[in-house]
Amino acid sequence: MPYDAFTHVDYWVFDLDNTLYPPEARLFDQIERLMANFVKRELKVNEETAHKLRREYWHKYGTTLAGLMHVHDIDPDPYLHEVHQIDLRKIEAAPELKAAITTLPGRKIIYTNGSRLHGEKVAAARGLAGVFDAIYGVEDAGYVSKPDRAAFLKIFEADKLKTKRAAMFEDDTRNLAIPHSMGMKTVLVGPPDPAPHIQHQTEDLTAFLRRLVC
């Protein structure tokens, strides 16, 4: 592994949406529409208000679900089922990404703020089924969402992950602050961000991982 900063890493944590597939697939456009439809129906508001609340809860609580649970006591399971009924045909298999992840030394997991089933379906569509040692969803964190510290603690304790020997890959800058404070190497998958807790950045995850294992 030529990157000295990663020679100690043997736990690899990957976010899912817009991290293990490119944002150009626009899966989240579908999810956001389904979120708004759920909010509109359950809170009996119009579409404009539904989108406004969806965005506000995402900014304030980390996810729309977290806001719905905190403010409105919404049952998370029906919500998670409904908002992940999406068309995955725009997701392409990525054999080069699969090869790069497979070659990483140690344990590899997915940790998503979506449901575990969503993680499994997207990973399969991406050709990554069987690549990861575990896939964790928000239900595995007791429905507490990233970037809440309690969510990370729940997942990492369940996985017996050693944070000082771990790296995390994320497209949302907010979700890398707590991992950084825990001693993890942080990699932002997306445009550069000057935040002090961002140690590495790439817009090409496959190329970045290749350089680690070549």
One Martini backbone bead per residue (centre of mass of N, CA, C, O) as a GRO file, in nm:
protein
  214
    1MET     BB    1   0.086   0.043   0.030
    2PRO     BB    2   0.172   0.367  -0.066
    3TYR     BB    3  -0.009   0.489   0.153
    4ASP     BB    4   0.096   0.565   0.460
    5ALA     BB    5  -0.185   0.652   0.593
    6PHE     BB    6  -0.295   0.324   0.535
    7THR     BB    7  -0.111   0.088   0.660
    8HIS     BB    8  -0.305   0.044   0.932
    9VAL     BB    9  -0.550  -0.046   0.770
   10ASP     BB   10  -0.840  -0.298   0.852
   11TYR     BB   11  -1.090  -0.089   0.828
   12TRP     BB   12  -1.371  -0.048   0.596
   13VAL     BB   13  -1.585   0.236   0.545
   14PHE     BB   14  -1.898   0.263   0.362
   15ASP     BB   15  -2.087   0.438   0.209
   16LEU     BB   16  -2.342   0.459  -0.034
   17ASP     BB   17  -2.475   0.711  -0.131
   18ASN     BB   18  -2.267   0.872  -0.353
   19THR     BB   19  -2.016   0.654  -0.320
   20LEU     BB   20  -2.066   0.359  -0.469
   21TYR     BB   21  -2.202   0.573  -0.653
   22PRO     BB   22  -2.282   0.799  -0.874
   23PRO     BB   23  -2.470   1.088  -0.884
   24GLU     BB   24  -2.568   1.044  -1.187
   25ALA     BB   25  -2.789   0.829  -1.110
   26ARG     BB   26  -3.013   0.971  -0.926
   27LEU     BB   27  -3.149   0.823  -0.680
   28PHE     BB   28  -3.222   1.064  -0.484
   29ASP     BB   29  -3.451   1.178  -0.646
   30GLN     BB   30  -3.642   0.948  -0.584
   31ILE     BB   31  -3.629   0.955  -0.275
   32GLU     BB   32  -3.728   1.249  -0.238
   33ARG     BB   33  -4.007   1.205  -0.359
   34LEU     BB   34  -4.094   0.986  -0.153
   35MET     BB   35  -4.061   1.158   0.095
   36ALA     BB   36  -4.263   1.379   0.019
   37ASN     BB   37  -4.507   1.193  -0.005
   38PHE     BB   38  -4.505   1.101   0.286
   39VAL     BB   39  -4.526   1.377   0.423
   40LYS     BB   40  -4.785   1.471   0.286
   41ARG     BB   41  -4.966   1.241   0.394
   42GLU     BB   42  -4.896   1.224   0.708
   43LEU     BB   43  -4.913   1.562   0.752
   44LYS     BB   44  -5.106   1.714   0.566
   45VAL     BB   45  -4.953   1.847   0.314
   46ASN     BB   46  -4.810   2.006   0.081
   47GLU     BB   47  -4.557   1.980  -0.143
   48GLU     BB   48  -4.392   2.226  -0.059
   49THR     BB   49  -4.384   2.158   0.246
   50ALA     BB   50  -4.260   1.880   0.223
   51HIS     BB   51  -3.987   1.974   0.104
   52LYS     BB   52  -3.917   2.171   0.328
   53LEU     BB   53  -3.909   1.963   0.559
   54ARG     BB   54  -3.703   1.771   0.440
   55ARG     BB   55  -3.471   1.978   0.440
   56GLU     BB   56  -3.478   2.072   0.735
   57TYR     BB   57  -3.430   1.791   0.866
   58TRP     BB   58  -3.161   1.734   0.732
   59HIS     BB   59  -3.009   1.980   0.855
   60LYS     BB   60  -3.085   1.935   1.168
   61TYR     BB   61  -3.078   1.584   1.190
   62GLY     BB   62  -2.943   1.448   0.902
   63THR     BB   63  -3.246   1.347   0.853
   64THR     BB   64  -3.569   1.312   0.779
   65LEU     BB   65  -3.634   1.085   0.975
   66ALA     BB   66  -3.529   1.214   1.234
   67GLY     BB   67  -3.736   1.445   1.225
   68LEU     BB   68  -3.996   1.275   1.223
   69MET     BB   69  -3.940   1.137   1.494
   70HIS     BB   70  -3.896   1.391   1.677
   71VAL     BB   71  -4.160   1.565   1.591
   72HIS     BB   72  -4.386   1.308   1.499
   73ASP     BB   73  -4.349   1.004   1.570
   74ILE     BB   74  -4.248   0.824   1.346
   75ASP     BB   75  -4.251   0.529   1.190
   76PRO     BB   76  -3.972   0.397   1.032
   77ASP     BB   77  -4.041   0.141   0.861
   78PRO     BB   78  -4.247   0.244   0.649
   79TYR     BB   79  -4.063   0.462   0.543
   80LEU     BB   80  -3.821   0.289   0.449
   81HIS     BB   81  -3.983   0.122   0.250
   82GLU     BB   82  -4.100   0.349   0.068
   83VAL     BB   83  -3.830   0.525  -0.010
   84HIS     BB   84  -3.693   0.239  -0.149
   85GLN     BB   85  -3.886   0.233  -0.413
   86ILE     BB   86  -3.665   0.190  -0.662
   87ASP     BB   87  -3.491   0.246  -0.960
   88LEU     BB   88  -3.189   0.050  -1.059
   89ARG     BB   89  -3.112   0.078  -1.375
   90LYS     BB   90  -2.881   0.314  -1.341
   91ILE     BB   91  -2.715   0.094  -1.219
   92GLU     BB   92  -2.385  -0.004  -1.252
   93ALA     BB   93  -2.158  -0.215  -1.289
   94ALA     BB   94  -1.824  -0.245  -1.097
   95PRO     BB   95  -1.551  -0.428  -1.142
   96GLU     BB   96  -1.318  -0.235  -1.051
   97LEU     BB   97  -1.430  -0.173  -0.773
   98LYS     BB   98  -1.447  -0.460  -0.675
   99ALA     BB   99  -1.144  -0.523  -0.696
  100ALA     BB  100  -1.044  -0.298  -0.504
  101ILE     BB  101  -1.201  -0.386  -0.249
  102THR     BB  102  -1.110  -0.683  -0.235
  103THR     BB  103  -0.795  -0.601  -0.193
  104LEU     BB  104  -0.842  -0.507   0.070
  105PRO     BB  105  -0.723  -0.516   0.385
  106GLY     BB  106  -0.967  -0.676   0.556
  107ARG     BB  107  -1.248  -0.510   0.665
  108LYS     BB  108  -1.576  -0.470   0.501
  109ILE     BB  109  -1.819  -0.197   0.508
  110ILE     BB  110  -2.154  -0.089   0.523
  111TYR     BB  111  -2.286   0.253   0.602
  112THR     BB  112  -2.625   0.352   0.624
  113ASN     BB  113  -2.913   0.571   0.641
  114GLY     BB  114  -3.045   0.355   0.534
  115SER     BB  115  -3.141   0.060   0.469
  116ARG     BB  116  -3.026  -0.253   0.457
  117LEU     BB  117  -3.180  -0.338   0.201
  118HIS     BB  118  -3.082  -0.107   0.030
  119GLY     BB  119  -2.787  -0.184   0.046
  120GLU     BB  120  -2.816  -0.464  -0.085
  121LYS     BB  121  -2.942  -0.376  -0.358
  122VAL     BB  122  -2.724  -0.176  -0.452
  123ALA     BB  123  -2.483  -0.362  -0.436
  124ALA     BB  124  -2.592  -0.563  -0.643
  125ALA     BB  125  -2.626  -0.360  -0.881
  126ARG     BB  126  -2.301  -0.294  -0.859
  127GLY     BB  127  -2.154  -0.582  -0.812
  128LEU     BB  128  -2.113  -0.619  -0.462
  129ALA     BB  129  -2.186  -0.887  -0.392
  130GLY     BB  130  -1.983  -1.029  -0.133
  131VAL     BB  131  -1.762  -0.803  -0.057
  132PHE     BB  132  -1.892  -0.767   0.219
  133ASP     BB  133  -1.908  -0.840   0.562
  134ALA     BB  134  -2.114  -0.587   0.596
  135ILE     BB  135  -2.451  -0.443   0.641
  136TYR     BB  136  -2.561  -0.119   0.748
  137GLY     BB  137  -2.834   0.037   0.898
  138VAL     BB  138  -3.033   0.246   1.077
  139GLU     BB  139  -3.153   0.010   1.248
  140ASP     BB  140  -2.866  -0.073   1.372
  141ALA     BB  141  -2.876   0.233   1.523
  142GLY     BB  142  -3.169   0.278   1.638
  143TYR     BB  143  -3.252   0.517   1.432
  144VAL     BB  144  -2.985   0.657   1.429
  145SER     BB  145  -2.819   0.915   1.265
  146LYS     BB  146  -2.619   1.038   1.070
  147PRO     BB  147  -2.391   1.235   1.269
  148ASP     BB  148  -2.441   1.083   1.520
  149ARG     BB  149  -2.248   0.942   1.757
  150ALA     BB  150  -2.437   0.707   1.844
  151ALA     BB  151  -2.441   0.567   1.570
  152PHE     BB  152  -2.145   0.491   1.546
  153LEU     BB  153  -2.117   0.335   1.810
  154LYS     BB  154  -2.320   0.113   1.747
  155ILE     BB  155  -2.182  -0.001   1.492
  156PHE     BB  156  -1.886  -0.037   1.592
  157GLU     BB  157  -1.957  -0.226   1.827
  158ALA     BB  158  -2.101  -0.447   1.661
  159ASP     BB  159  -1.828  -0.484   1.473
  160LYS     BB  160  -1.558  -0.446   1.631
  161LEU     BB  161  -1.429  -0.172   1.567
  162LYS     BB  162  -1.113  -0.015   1.504
  163THR     BB  163  -1.073   0.316   1.467
  164LYS     BB  164  -0.744   0.339   1.454
  165ARG     BB  165  -0.786   0.108   1.197
  166ALA     BB  166  -0.962   0.317   1.021
  167ALA     BB  167  -1.181   0.392   0.735
  168MET     BB  168  -1.375   0.662   0.577
  169PHE     BB  169  -1.638   0.680   0.324
  170GLU     BB  170  -1.778   0.998   0.204
  171ASP     BB  171  -2.013   1.256   0.077
  172ASP     BB  172  -2.063   1.371   0.373
  173THR     BB  173  -1.902   1.582   0.569
  174ARG     BB  174  -2.055   1.545   0.843
  175ASN     BB  175  -1.989   1.218   0.852
  176LEU     BB  176  -1.661   1.274   0.934
  177ALA     BB  177  -1.621   1.402   1.215
  178ILE     BB  178  -1.646   1.163   1.414
  179PRO     BB  179  -1.441   0.968   1.292
  180HIS     BB  180  -1.204   1.161   1.332
  181SER     BB  181  -1.235   1.178   1.650
  182MET     BB  182  -1.173   0.848   1.657
  183GLY     BB  183  -0.914   0.805   1.443
  184MET     BB  184  -1.000   0.815   1.158
  185LYS     BB  185  -0.985   0.792   0.832
  186THR     BB  186  -1.069   1.045   0.587
  187VAL     BB  187  -1.298   1.028   0.293
  188LEU     BB  188  -1.395   1.231   0.038
  189VAL     BB  189  -1.667   1.174  -0.194
  190GLY     BB  190  -1.592   1.452  -0.377
  191PRO     BB  191  -1.578   1.757  -0.352
  192PRO     BB  192  -1.401   1.978  -0.214
  193ASP     BB  193  -1.316   2.032   0.144
  194PRO     BB  194  -1.180   2.238   0.413
  195ALA     BB  195  -1.230   2.067   0.634
  196PRO     BB  196  -1.041   1.947   0.904
  197HIS     BB  197  -1.172   1.637   0.886
  198ILE     BB  198  -1.045   1.630   0.598
  199GLN     BB  199  -0.785   1.426   0.463
  200HIS     BB  200  -0.938   1.315   0.205
  201GLN     BB  201  -0.987   1.328  -0.164
  202THR     BB  202  -1.244   1.218  -0.408
  203GLU     BB  203  -1.401   1.153  -0.746
  204ASP     BB  204  -1.243   0.853  -0.757
  205LEU     BB  205  -1.265   0.570  -0.597
  206THR     BB  206  -1.122   0.359  -0.767
  207ALA     BB  207  -0.851   0.510  -0.801
  208PHE     BB  208  -0.788   0.541  -0.503
  209LEU     BB  209  -0.784   0.234  -0.430
  210ARG     BB  210  -0.568   0.146  -0.628
  211ARG     BB  211  -0.336   0.310  -0.489
  212LEU     BB  212  -0.349   0.130  -0.224
  213VAL     BB  213  -0.306  -0.177  -0.387
  214CYS     BB  214  -0.063  -0.166  -0.607
   0.00000   0.00000   0.00000
